[in-house]
Structures are given as C-alpha cells and as structure tokens.
Amino acid sequence: MELLSRITDWAKGLFGLLAALLGIGVFAELLFGSFLGGFSVVGNIINVVGQFGDKGFVGLLAFILVVLFIEGRK
C-alpha cells in the first residue's frame, strides 16, 4: 500500500508540474509570440479542443471527463 501511495503522490506532482509548464508556455507565447521554433502551445491546445468537438457527443463526454479529472486533482 505504501508503494501505491508513493506512485500516486509522484504522479500528482508530475501532473502539477506539467500543468504549471503549460500555463507558463501559454503566457510566454502570448507575450513573445511563438518562441519555441514553430511549436505553438496555444495552437496545439486549440487543435486538441477541436478534436474533442469533431467527435460529437462522445467528444463532449470525453472532454467533461478530462475536466472532472483535472478538477479532482486540486
């Protein structure tokens, strides 16, 4: 049980770090434009949200599950 707790804590920390880096990436792109050599953080977020929308009801349901998962981590 101790191992599972450690893995869960590690995954939560990693997820928090990635969320922070995503936020910094969006903020930096808004300030400086595309700073990663053609890699657009905002453009990729728009593409992912668009893919959810292209799938219709199943995409909406998947999007809701992702949001609930993220909200549950706080």
C-alpha positions as CSV (number, residue, x, y, z in Angstrom):
1,M,0.0,0.0,0.0
2,E,2.9,2.3,0.7
3,L,4.2,1.8,-2.9
4,L,0.8,2.7,-4.4
5,S,0.7,5.9,-2.2
6,R,4.2,6.9,-3.3
7,I,3.4,6.3,-7.0
8,T,0.1,8.3,-6.7
9,D,2.0,11.2,-4.9
10,W,4.6,11.2,-7.6
11,A,2.0,11.2,-10.4
12,K,0.2,14.1,-8.8
13,G,3.4,16.1,-8.5
14,L,4.3,15.4,-12.1
15,F,0.8,16.4,-13.3
16,G,1.0,19.6,-11.3
17,L,4.4,20.4,-12.8
18,L,3.1,19.8,-16.4
19,A,0.1,22.0,-15.7
20,A,2.4,24.8,-14.5
21,L,4.6,24.4,-17.5
22,L,1.6,24.6,-19.8
23,G,0.4,27.8,-18.1
24,I,3.9,29.3,-18.4
25,G,4.0,28.3,-22.1
26,V,0.7,29.9,-22.9
27,F,1.6,33.1,-21.0
28,A,5.0,33.3,-22.7
29,E,3.5,32.7,-26.1
30,L,1.0,35.5,-25.6
31,L,3.8,37.8,-24.6
32,F,6.5,36.9,-27.0
33,G,4.8,35.0,-29.9
34,S,5.9,31.6,-31.0
35,F,9.2,31.2,-29.0
36,L,9.8,27.5,-29.4
37,G,10.8,27.5,-33.1
38,G,7.4,26.9,-34.7
39,F,5.9,25.0,-31.8
40,S,2.7,26.8,-30.8
41,V,1.3,26.0,-27.4
42,V,-1.9,27.8,-27.9
43,G,-2.3,26.3,-31.4
44,N,-1.9,22.8,-30.0
45,I,-4.5,23.5,-27.3
46,I,-6.9,24.7,-30.0
47,N,-6.3,21.6,-32.0
48,V,-7.0,19.3,-29.1
49,V,-10.2,21.1,-28.2
50,G,-11.2,21.0,-31.9
51,Q,-10.6,17.2,-31.9
52,F,-13.0,16.9,-29.0
53,G,-15.6,18.9,-30.9
54,D,-15.2,16.8,-34.1
55,K,-16.2,13.7,-32.2
56,G,-19.7,15.0,-31.4
57,F,-21.3,13.7,-28.2
58,V,-18.5,11.2,-27.4
59,G,-16.0,14.1,-27.7
60,L,-18.1,16.2,-25.3
61,L,-18.3,13.4,-22.9
62,A,-14.6,12.8,-23.0
63,F,-13.9,16.5,-22.5
64,I,-16.2,16.5,-19.5
65,L,-14.4,13.5,-18.0
66,V,-11.0,15.2,-18.6
67,V,-12.2,18.4,-16.9
68,L,-13.6,16.4,-13.9
69,F,-10.3,14.6,-13.7
70,I,-8.3,17.8,-13.6
71,E,-10.7,19.4,-11.1
72,G,-10.5,16.4,-8.8
73,R,-6.7,16.9,-8.6
74,K,-6.9,20.3,-6.9
